[in-house]
């Protein structure tokens, strides 16, 4: 009698069905409970309000922070909860590129493997029993090149990772193969999101892309001259200056005397002051902006977005429009990377002559 293997699991009876039903109920309850309890606390908007506390906690208890972050990421991906992409961006901002890349890479693979095993245990026997004949050719193809297909899917961002975890659990792909291929295949996407998060100096800017980032200022000397002490009412420069707090105005006055003294530290401090002004509801309601409000267009999403639109309309040569955290060029490179294995395989099939039997 042949022994059951991972590729051909034993059939289960009513006891197995009850076990699976119980497991589904436990997982669903756990996922729902965690999402209800932690959903708001893991959101970008909430974490942005706790930025200083998070930084201090990281300095006081680094080992605890890394362990908790790893566990949370594994649970979120293992239970297929929404928010993994946002968490990757947050990890990049919180830990920096290298440390976040290592943490997210292993945590995401472990979580994906747990989801893969859960799908295999709960669903595969039923699917294979009902559609085994129709899936025979599909399973045969996966037996030959399952690692290649999985690797290619991991590189295509259009395919949600949680869908891959569940679908692969229904196949005969071995757990070890799923693990190492996912570890390598998800690395490119992880690098893209972690890098994007690590380039954001403030979590508030990650939560609200309308806030200014260092690269959004096209001409620092022109900006300082515009909002400097010589700015007269009712010009846009004076309108901006009136919304700045006292320390930021003092910094502007200091830099206005010598624009050559602009440093990365002073520019970041000035950006923080400008971003504080951009969240004020009356920023775009001043008379100086009246001629630019129609140019900014309608924006009902957020006060910061409306204020930023007016600011860009008034100072197009100084302030650039908001840019997405993940640039189009970066996403295009990601998509091309995903299609590369398929293209390379087809080229090799054409160029390498087939061996005659």
Secondary structure by P-SEA (a helix, b strand, c coil): cccccccbbbbbcaaaaaaaaaaaaaaaaaaaaaaaaccccccaaaaaaaaaaaaaaaaacaaaaaaaaaaaaaaaaaaccccaaaaaaaaaaacccaaaaaaaaaaaaaaaaaaaaaaaaccaaaaaaaccccaaaaaaaaaacaaaaaaaaaacccccaaaaaaaaaaccccaaaaaaaaaaaaaaaaaaaaaaaaacccaaaaaccccccccccccaaaaaaaaccccccccaaaaaaaaccaaaaaaaaaaaaccccccaaaaaaaaaaaaaaaacccccccccccccccccccccccaaaaaaaaaaaacccccccccccccaaaaaaaaaaaaaaaaaaaaaaaabbbbcc
